[in-house]
Amino acid sequence: MNYESFWRLNKPNYKSMRQEEFINGYAEHPYGLPGIECNKCGQIWSNVRVLPYSCPEQFKSKKEVLIGSPIPSSDHRLLQQDILHALNKGGLGVKELGPGDDFQPVFLDIKTKPKADFLWSALGSVLVSERIKVVFENQKVSGITFVPVIMRKVGNKNFKYPFDIISDNITYFEMIINTSSKYPPGAENT
């Protein structure tokens, strides 16, 4: 199952946008690679992938990394190479970067204190409570990295959850799927 399928299958259906907003909030990755604007066909190419490592400091002020507007493929290749070099200089062993990849950190803005174990706050990402992180770690699930979420703006609005809350969560982590599996036999053509 690839991550896109994971997102579609597990994100709950909410009764309203307001309900979704109050439960999940909004997560932002301020640093990321821009998309590629093809100079031949004019199309824009981009991923929805979250990386488990921080944007190198020297790139955090580059407009291409902050704004994310598509750039020509030749410029993108140079930017990728420079960022890969900086990441690997730190010993990360990163093999590739793609257009649209988002770096850490992740910031959460939410109108009420989060209480759910799973927050669907950004496309391509899921935030989990520390309790859920511990469950995954105890089960020794591989192919997942957990990165701390920075709680940037947490409001104090009252909200009645449409489900039971087991415990108040204080700490959240972004759960990043690092691997993907092959399709099950016979599913390649569906």
trRosetta pair geometry for C-beta under 8 A, 3 or more apart (Angstrom, degrees):
i j d omega theta_ij theta_ji phi_ij phi_ji
1 5 4.8 -119 -167 84 90 130
1 6 5.9 110 137 -60 116 83
1 9 7.9 -45 -162 8 138 146
1 180 7.4 -121 91 -155 39 79
1 181 6.1 29 23 47 51 107
2 5 5.3 98 58 10 68 101
2 6 7.2 -121 109 -8 38 92
2 180 4.7 13 -113 -144 70 130
2 181 7.9 -140 -65 45 50 59
3 6 5.0 -49 -149 32 41 121
3 7 6.5 46 152 -23 68 98
3 49 7.7 107 61 -112 152 76
3 124 6.9 52 133 -148 127 71
3 177 4.9 175 -94 63 110 137
3 180 6.6 -89 -22 -91 79 106
4 7 5.8 -49 -154 31 33 113
4 8 6.6 27 152 -14 64 106
4 48 7.6 95 -92 67 95 117
5 8 5.8 -57 -146 40 35 109
5 9 6.0 26 160 -16 69 113
6 9 6.3 -64 -143 40 22 105
6 10 6.2 -15 172 10 60 122
6 177 6.6 118 29 -33 168 160
7 10 6.9 -88 -144 47 16 89
7 11 5.9 14 177 -26 63 116
7 120 8.0 119 -150 -140 83 113
7 123 7.6 45 -154 -158 154 59
7 124 6.9 -52 -73 -94 147 32
7 126 7.7 -168 -105 -48 76 104
8 11 6.9 -48 -127 23 17 104
10 118 7.8 -90 152 171 114 158
10 126 7.7 -16 101 -87 129 149
11 120 4.8 95 -128 -123 99 160
12 120 7.4 -168 28 0 76 141
14 17 7.4 114 96 -86 128 22
14 19 4.5 -177 -179 92 115 112
14 20 4.0 -171 31 -62 166 90
14 23 7.2 -162 -108 26 132 135
15 19 5.2 66 52 6 84 157
15 162 7.1 136 -5 -71 120 158
16 19 4.6 104 56 2 80 99
16 20 7.1 -144 97 -1 47 85
17 20 5.6 -55 -150 39 36 113
17 21 6.1 38 152 -22 68 108
18 21 5.7 -56 -146 37 29 112
18 22 6.3 23 158 -15 65 108
19 22 6.1 -59 -145 38 27 106
19 23 6.3 18 161 -12 64 112
19 162 6.8 18 -157 -18 132 125
20 23 6.2 -63 -145 41 26 104
20 24 5.8 -17 174 18 65 119
20 120 7.8 -55 -160 76 97 107
21 24 6.8 -73 -126 54 17 85
21 25 7.1 64 -176 -94 54 25
21 26 7.5 -7 -142 -45 81 91
21 111 6.8 41 137 5 95 124
22 25 8.0 18 -158 -61 14 60
22 110 7.7 89 -158 -172 34 88
22 111 5.6 -62 -115 61 69 115
22 112 5.5 30 -166 14 88 122
22 157 7.1 -98 -130 94 108 128
22 159 4.5 171 168 -124 135 154
23 114 7.8 76 -179 -132 43 79
23 116 5.7 42 -173 -16 97 140
23 119 7.2 -172 138 -123 74 78
23 159 7.6 -156 -66 141 60 146
23 161 6.9 99 -103 -122 102 89
24 110 7.3 -145 116 -112 29 111
24 116 7.7 -36 -80 47 59 140
24 119 4.8 138 -137 -166 68 80
24 120 5.0 -55 -119 62 141 61
24 121 4.7 -174 167 -81 94 67
25 108 5.4 64 110 -177 144 91
25 109 5.6 -180 -177 91 109 44
25 110 2.7 -66 -85 -87 131 89
25 111 7.0 -179 -101 3 82 62
25 114 6.6 -69 -12 -74 127 112
25 119 6.6 -4 36 -169 95 132
25 121 5.2 -6 79 -122 78 118
26 108 7.4 150 78 -153 42 53
26 109 5.0 -15 61 63 93 96
26 110 7.3 174 19 -75 58 60
26 121 5.9 153 -137 -172 14 92
26 122 7.3 83 -169 -72 53 80
27 106 5.3 5 -176 179 111 110
27 107 6.8 155 -155 78 58 43
27 108 5.2 -26 -98 -96 77 72
27 109 7.9 177 -83 22 30 67
27 119 7.6 120 -41 121 119 117
27 121 3.6 91 -15 116 102 118
27 122 3.9 -86 70 -29 104 115
27 125 6.2 -103 86 94 147 138
27 127 6.3 163 -70 -41 144 127
27 149 7.2 -74 -122 -139 116 118
27 174 7.5 127 -165 -95 152 113
28 106 7.0 156 75 -157 37 62
28 107 4.9 -19 59 60 92 96
28 109 7.2 27 -5 0 111 106
28 122 7.2 168 -72 -91 28 131
28 152 7.9 -25 40 10 111 152
29 32 5.7 75 117 -52 112 113
29 50 6.5 -169 -60 -124 156 99
29 102 3.7 68 106 -178 156 125
29 103 6.4 152 -180 61 113 44
29 104 7.2 -71 -133 -99 102 28
29 105 7.6 -171 -127 98 66 36
29 106 5.4 -35 -81 -100 79 76
29 107 8.0 167 -78 17 31 74
29 122 7.1 104 -11 -173 95 164
29 125 7.9 150 -34 -44 121 156
30 66 6.7 -8 164 -135 88 71
30 105 7.9 13 26 66 95 76
30 107 7.1 30 -25 7 103 120
31 54 7.9 51 65 -171 145 62
31 55 3.7 -77 136 -26 151 155
31 59 7.3 101 -160 109 124 98
31 60 5.9 -58 -96 -118 135 73
31 65 5.3 2 -152 161 82 104
31 66 6.8 -33 -104 -88 63 53
31 102 7.3 117 87 -162 54 64
31 103 4.4 -37 99 57 105 115
32 55 7.8 -101 -61 -77 33 127
32 65 6.7 153 56 -163 28 63
32 68 5.6 19 78 -95 103 117
32 100 6.7 -2 159 -174 122 34
32 101 6.1 -169 -158 97 87 45
32 102 4.0 -38 -97 -106 121 58
32 103 5.9 -169 -86 7 54 75
33 64 7.8 -3 -149 143 49 97
33 65 7.0 -26 -89 -114 38 70
33 68 7.6 78 109 -123 25 81
33 76 7.4 80 180 -151 110 95
33 79 6.9 144 -135 120 95 123
33 80 6.9 38 -128 -86 141 81
33 83 7.4 -128 -83 27 106 165
33 97 6.0 134 -46 159 154 117
33 98 7.1 163 72 93 147 37
33 99 5.9 -127 121 -133 115 34
33 100 6.2 -36 82 10 89 14
33 101 4.8 37 24 47 115 83
33 102 8.0 -121 21 -67 69 31
34 46 7.8 -78 159 -105 45 114
34 64 5.2 -87 -16 -173 125 82
34 65 7.6 -103 -31 -81 84 31
34 67 7.4 10 -90 87 113 74
34 68 4.7 163 -105 -156 71 43
34 69 5.8 -17 -138 72 131 34
34 70 5.6 166 158 -104 109 27
34 71 5.1 83 87 -1 142 97
34 76 6.9 -119 73 -104 92 100
34 79 7.8 35 29 86 96 165
34 99 6.8 -35 105 -152 47 85
34 100 7.5 -9 160 -70 20 49
35 44 4.9 47 132 178 139 99
35 45 6.0 167 -173 78 94 40
35 46 3.4 -57 -105 -69 107 112
35 68 7.1 59 -6 171 77 82
35 69 7.9 -71 39 164 88 25
35 70 4.1 -42 81 -95 94 90
35 71 7.8 148 79 19 49 59
35 99 4.8 70 -138 167 43 117
35 100 5.3 30 -83 -60 76 93
36 44 7.0 157 78 -156 46 54
36 45 4.6 -14 57 57 99 98
36 46 7.2 174 17 -67 65 65
36 70 6.2 16 115 -155 5 97
36 71 7.0 -47 -119 69 48 59
36 72 7.5 21 -160 174 74 18
36 73 4.9 47 -162 -89 122 75
36 76 4.9 -55 -98 -24 95 166
36 99 4.5 -93 -16 -91 91 152
37 42 7.4 -16 -176 -155 87 39
37 43 7.8 178 -149 92 50 34
37 44 5.5 -23 -97 -101 66 77
37 70 3.9 108 -47 138 95 122
37 71 6.3 -159 16 95 99 8
37 72 5.9 -51 69 -82 92 44
37 73 7.6 -133 67 -36 46 68
38 41 4.7 7 105 47 136 85
38 42 6.3 -47 76 7 88 13
38 43 5.0 19 26 54 124 75
38 44 7.5 -146 3 -78 81 28
38 45 6.7 70 -41 -11 101 108
38 73 6.5 31 -108 -36 53 118
39 72 5.5 28 -54 -136 111 104
39 73 6.8 -109 -3 16 96 98
44 70 4.7 -103 -131 -79 110 156
45 99 5.4 87 107 67 83 152
46 70 7.4 -105 -57 -91 115 99
46 99 4.8 -101 -109 127 54 102
46 100 3.3 105 -173 -55 88 132
47 98 4.7 67 -20 109 139 124
47 99 6.1 138 -1 81 85 59
47 100 4.0 178 47 77 62 115
47 101 5.8 24 64 -64 131 63
48 100 6.5 -49 -66 145 38 130
48 123 5.4 -68 -158 133 134 106
48 124 3.8 -162 151 -61 95 134
49 98 6.4 59 36 58 140 121
49 100 6.9 99 27 105 81 92
49 101 5.1 -31 79 -112 102 74
49 102 7.0 -178 92 21 48 77
49 124 6.2 -122 -83 -172 21 140
50 101 7.7 141 -108 -164 17 65
50 102 4.8 -29 -112 68 66 108
50 106 7.6 14 -154 -72 134 127
50 122 7.8 91 -70 103 135 128
50 124 5.6 152 -22 125 96 107
50 125 4.9 59 -24 -83 153 108
50 174 6.8 -103 142 162 150 135
50 176 5.5 -123 98 -115 103 107
51 97 7.8 -21 -75 -121 146 87
51 101 5.4 47 -34 174 114 110
51 102 6.4 -171 14 83 80 50
51 103 5.5 -22 60 -104 116 51
51 104 7.0 -110 91 -17 77 79
51 176 7.4 44 176 -154 13 150
52 104 6.8 14 -177 -33 28 125
52 145 4.0 9 -116 97 152 150
52 147 5.6 -176 -149 -51 74 124
52 176 4.7 -167 -75 69 95 156
52 178 6.9 -29 -18 -82 134 107
53 87 6.4 94 114 -141 147 116
53 92 5.8 22 -103 -132 164 148
53 94 7.1 -107 33 -71 149 127
53 103 6.7 -48 94 -147 59 88
53 104 6.1 -133 133 21 14 112
54 103 5.9 67 -166 168 29 110
54 104 4.6 -68 -84 78 60 94
54 105 6.5 5 -111 -42 96 66
55 59 5.6 -115 171 81 101 109
55 60 5.6 125 108 -80 122 80
55 65 6.3 121 -157 -178 143 135
55 83 7.7 -51 -149 -143 74 119
55 103 3.7 115 -54 101 84 162
55 104 7.3 -164 -11 63 69 48
56 59 5.1 71 71 12 86 107
56 60 7.7 -140 95 -31 44 83
56 83 6.3 -176 17 -142 119 71
56 86 3.8 -12 -76 136 171 135
56 87 6.2 -120 -49 -64 113 64
56 90 7.6 -171 -102 -17 102 132
57 60 5.8 -42 -155 0 38 118
58 86 6.5 -142 46 -121 115 149
59 62 5.1 -41 -162 11 63 123
59 65 5.0 110 156 -45 96 164
59 82 7.5 141 -84 117 120 109
59 83 5.8 25 -66 -100 164 97
59 86 6.9 -179 -22 49 118 164
60 65 6.7 -104 -116 105 24 139
60 66 7.5 72 177 -68 48 97
61 66 7.3 -5 -156 -39 23 129
62 65 4.5 72 74 11 98 107
62 66 6.7 173 86 -6 48 91
62 79 7.9 166 142 -134 156 114
63 66 5.6 -64 -137 47 35 106
63 67 5.2 4 177 3 76 117
64 67 7.0 -53 -114 48 16 90
64 68 7.6 84 176 -83 45 26
64 69 7.6 -93 -125 53 57 74
64 71 5.9 -8 -131 -38 118 144
64 75 7.7 -148 -111 145 151 117
64 79 6.0 -102 115 -114 151 153
65 68 7.6 15 -175 -67 18 65
65 79 7.9 -175 -61 -170 90 127
65 103 8.0 -5 -167 14 110 130
68 100 7.6 67 -160 -116 112 57
70 99 7.9 30 -124 -166 82 127
71 75 4.5 -89 151 87 121 128
71 76 5.4 154 83 -60 102 84
71 79 7.4 78 72 -5 151 144
72 75 4.8 87 64 11 83 104
72 76 6.9 -148 98 -10 41 90
73 76 5.3 -54 -143 36 35 116
73 77 6.3 42 157 -25 67 99
74 77 5.9 -46 -150 28 31 113
74 78 6.9 28 152 -14 60 104
75 78 5.8 -57 -155 37 35 111
75 79 6.3 33 150 -18 68 107
76 79 5.7 -56 -147 39 33 111
76 80 6.2 37 154 -21 67 105
76 99 6.2 -13 -160 -89 145 100
77 80 5.7 -53 -147 35 29 113
77 81 6.4 29 155 -19 64 107
78 81 5.8 -54 -147 36 30 111
78 82 6.4 28 156 -18 65 107
79 82 5.8 -56 -147 37 30 110
79 83 6.3 23 158 -13 66 109
80 83 6.0 -63 -147 42 27 104
80 84 6.0 28 157 -20 66 110
80 97 4.8 -169 -142 68 95 115
81 84 5.7 -54 -142 38 27 113
81 85 6.3 32 156 -23 62 106
82 85 5.8 -53 -150 33 28 114
82 86 6.6 25 153 -16 62 106
83 86 5.6 -55 -148 38 35 111
83 87 6.2 34 154 -19 68 106
83 97 6.2 19 88 -23 123 168
84 87 5.8 -56 -144 38 30 110
84 88 6.0 17 162 -9 66 113
84 94 5.9 -138 -137 92 77 112
84 96 7.7 -21 -102 -122 131 25
84 97 6.0 -140 -66 -7 96 115
85 88 6.2 -65 -142 45 23 102
85 89 6.2 37 154 -33 62 104
86 89 5.6 -45 -147 22 29 118
86 90 7.3 23 154 -11 57 102
87 90 6.1 -67 -170 37 34 107
87 92 4.8 -56 162 42 89 138
87 94 4.7 0 117 16 138 137
88 91 7.2 75 -171 -68 44 11
88 92 5.9 -99 -94 52 45 83
88 93 6.4 91 -123 -75 88 23
88 94 5.9 -121 -64 37 87 83
94 97 7.0 33 153 -54 127 87
97 101 5.4 -119 -165 30 82 154
98 101 5.1 113 59 -42 70 109
102 124 7.5 137 18 91 127 135
104 147 5.3 -116 -105 178 139 151
104 174 7.7 -169 -105 46 102 143
105 147 7.7 -165 -131 153 59 120
105 148 7.9 -30 -139 86 102 79
105 150 5.4 35 161 -7 134 125
106 122 7.4 -126 -150 6 121 152
106 125 7.2 175 -122 -177 151 158
106 127 7.7 -160 121 -87 143 111
106 147 6.9 103 12 103 111 117
106 149 5.5 -50 90 -123 104 74
106 150 6.8 165 85 23 48 82
106 174 5.0 86 27 -50 153 142
107 149 7.6 123 -124 -175 17 75
107 150 5.0 -37 -105 77 67 102
107 151 8.0 115 -159 -129 64 7
107 152 4.1 32 -174 -32 110 132
108 114 7.4 -30 153 -31 145 142
108 119 7.5 35 -131 121 135 157
108 121 6.1 -25 -123 -178 95 167
108 127 6.8 50 -86 -94 133 169
108 149 5.2 32 -20 167 120 122
108 150 7.0 171 14 81 76 48
108 151 5.5 -33 63 -113 105 53
108 152 6.2 166 62 16 42 84
108 153 8.0 -138 111 47 54 60
108 154 7.7 34 107 -74 98 87
108 172 6.8 35 -21 67 158 144
109 152 5.5 -42 -71 73 77 108
109 153 4.2 19 -129 53 86 106
109 154 7.9 -148 -145 -67 40 43
110 113 7.7 103 104 -114 120 12
110 114 5.5 33 105 -56 171 96
110 119 8.0 -67 -85 -146 141 143
110 121 7.7 -70 -74 -115 106 127
110 151 8.0 -56 24 -146 106 89
110 153 7.3 166 30 95 45 71
110 154 5.7 6 63 -119 90 66
110 155 6.7 -127 111 20 54 87
111 155 4.1 -21 -163 40 44 142
111 157 4.8 -5 150 24 97 133
111 159 7.6 99 97 -44 102 134
112 154 7.8 -15 130 -174 14 76
112 155 5.7 -37 -64 80 36 94
112 156 7.2 59 -124 -157 57 12
112 157 4.6 -84 -75 69 91 83
112 158 7.0 103 -119 -114 126 7
112 159 4.5 -107 -34 5 171 124
113 154 5.9 53 -98 175 59 119
113 155 8.0 -125 -40 77 53 51
113 156 7.2 26 -32 -112 93 53
113 168 7.5 0 136 -155 126 106
114 119 6.0 -29 -148 -77 138 136
114 154 7.5 -92 -8 -129 83 112
114 169 6.1 -48 108 73 91 112
114 172 6.7 8 85 -53 150 138
115 161 6.4 -101 76 -57 130 145
115 165 4.7 -25 155 -131 125 137
115 168 6.1 -57 -122 -123 88 58
115 169 6.1 148 -139 20 32 92
116 119 5.9 132 78 -72 110 71
116 129 7.6 -157 113 -38 42 114
116 161 7.2 163 -66 -134 92 135
116 163 7.8 66 -109 65 101 121
116 165 7.4 -96 -82 -112 48 91
116 169 7.6 -53 67 12 27 138
117 128 6.3 7 163 -155 71 74
117 129 4.6 -79 -134 13 61 118
117 131 6.3 -77 -123 72 108 112
117 132 4.8 117 179 -45 107 124
117 166 7.4 15 -48 34 116 117
117 169 6.9 152 -97 -60 50 143
118 126 5.9 -22 -161 -176 95 114
118 127 7.3 136 -163 77 44 55
118 128 5.8 -15 -101 -103 62 74
118 129 7.8 -80 -51 -5 38 84
118 132 6.9 87 -66 -64 75 171
119 126 7.1 147 72 -169 50 61
119 127 4.0 -18 61 64 105 107
119 128 7.6 -159 20 -71 76 29
119 172 6.7 -7 17 -145 132 145
120 126 6.0 -28 -98 -115 63 80
120 127 7.9 -153 -65 26 20 79
121 125 7.0 -48 66 96 77 107
121 127 5.5 10 14 2 121 123
122 125 4.4 12 76 49 102 121
125 174 5.8 -32 -167 -154 115 109
125 175 7.9 141 -169 58 66 61
125 176 7.5 -25 -125 -92 84 73
126 174 7.5 134 79 -155 40 60
126 175 5.3 -24 80 51 92 106
127 149 5.5 35 -137 -67 124 150
127 172 4.8 26 171 170 112 125
127 173 6.9 160 -157 79 69 31
127 174 5.5 -44 -100 -95 72 58
127 175 7.2 158 -118 4 19 81
128 132 4.0 -104 179 81 117 131
128 133 5.6 146 102 -53 116 77
128 136 7.8 65 112 -11 165 132
128 146 7.5 -76 56 -123 112 111
128 172 6.7 156 78 -155 29 77
128 173 5.7 -26 63 63 81 84
128 174 8.0 120 16 -126 75 14
128 175 5.0 43 -2 -34 120 120
129 132 5.1 98 56 7 75 97
129 133 7.1 -130 102 -4 42 89
129 167 8.0 143 165 78 158 100
129 169 3.9 -100 -123 -124 120 139
129 171 7.2 97 -163 81 61 59
129 172 6.0 -52 -100 -102 42 71
129 173 8.0 46 152 19 7 81
130 133 5.3 -52 -148 35 38 118
130 134 6.4 42 153 -22 68 102
130 169 6.8 162 18 -151 81 94
130 170 7.4 -14 3 60 127 75
130 171 4.4 45 -45 78 121 106
130 172 7.3 -105 -38 -84 69 27
130 173 6.9 97 -89 -13 57 107
131 134 5.9 -55 -155 32 28 111
131 135 6.8 31 148 -21 62 103
131 166 7.8 -152 123 91 170 126
131 167 6.6 121 -52 56 152 130
131 169 6.8 -105 5 -104 107 101
132 135 5.4 -48 -152 31 39 115
132 136 6.6 38 152 -16 67 101
132 175 7.9 -65 117 -58 118 136
133 136 5.9 -57 -154 37 32 109
133 137 6.3 27 152 -16 66 110
133 146 5.1 74 -135 -123 118 159
133 173 5.0 62 -79 33 137 141
133 175 7.4 -158 -95 -82 81 100
134 137 5.6 -56 -144 41 32 111
134 138 6.1 34 157 -21 67 107
135 138 5.9 -55 -145 37 27 110
135 139 6.4 18 157 -11 62 110
136 139 5.9 -66 -150 43 28 106
136 141 4.7 -65 -167 32 83 128
136 144 6.2 -67 171 86 140 153
136 146 7.6 144 75 -54 137 124
136 175 7.5 138 -29 -125 169 125
137 140 7.3 30 179 -77 37 39
137 141 7.6 -75 -73 31 24 85
137 146 7.9 -57 -58 -3 108 141
141 144 5.6 19 113 17 107 128
142 179 7.5 21 125 11 86 143
143 177 6.3 13 142 -160 96 69
143 178 5.1 -150 -167 59 58 86
143 179 3.6 -74 -138 24 119 117
144 175 5.9 -18 -165 -169 115 90
144 176 6.8 142 -159 74 59 49
144 177 6.0 -31 -101 -103 74 51
144 178 6.6 -164 -84 6 19 92
145 175 7.9 150 77 -158 43 43
145 176 4.7 -21 63 63 91 106
145 178 5.7 74 -11 -45 101 119
146 173 4.1 15 -173 161 103 142
146 174 7.1 152 -155 70 52 47
146 175 5.9 -19 -100 -100 76 61
146 176 7.5 -180 -83 18 26 80
147 173 6.2 141 63 -165 32 83
147 174 4.7 -19 61 53 94 100
147 176 6.4 34 -2 -11 110 121
148 171 7.4 -53 -136 -169 93 101
148 172 7.8 106 -159 87 54 52
148 173 5.8 -50 -97 -107 37 76
148 174 7.9 4 81 10 10 82
149 171 7.9 148 46 -177 91 57
149 172 4.2 -20 35 93 135 98
149 173 6.1 -154 -14 -98 90 19
149 174 5.7 120 -72 -37 91 82
151 154 5.3 -1 175 -41 114 119
151 172 7.4 107 -66 29 96 109
161 164 7.7 148 100 -86 121 6
161 165 5.7 97 45 -47 156 106
165 168 7.4 43 154 -74 127 53
169 172 6.6 68 146 -68 125 85
177 180 7.4 75 141 -73 118 69
183 187 4.2 -141 170 86 112 107
183 188 5.1 152 74 -75 145 64
184 187 4.8 68 61 0 77 129
186 189 7.6 -64 -178 33 46 95
186 190 7.8 42 138 -25 69 113
187 190 5.3 -57 -156 24 58 118
